[in-house]
Amino acid sequence: NMTTEEIQEQLQLRLADLEDEYASCEDEQLRTRIQERIEMTQGLIDDPEKLEELINNMPEGMPERKGECQKANFE
């Protein structure tokens, strides 16, 4: 299990990736979704209590989402 600080570090890395993706994206609808993810990620980084609550409520064995390709399946 990762600590809250380790998760925040991973979120910082993810945020940088999202910002890069946003900067290079030309599709307005996709940019809107990326912007929403940026705001959500930044919110978790800025609010450790909310992040802690999310961690504690996560079902055991829940796989972490990785990569943009998987996200496309949910949208």
Protein Blocks (a to p, Z undefined) as FASTA:
>chain_A
ZZfklmmmmmmmmmmmmmmmmmmpcbfklmmmmmmmmmmmmmmmmmmmlmmmmmmmpcgh
iacdedjklmmmmZZ
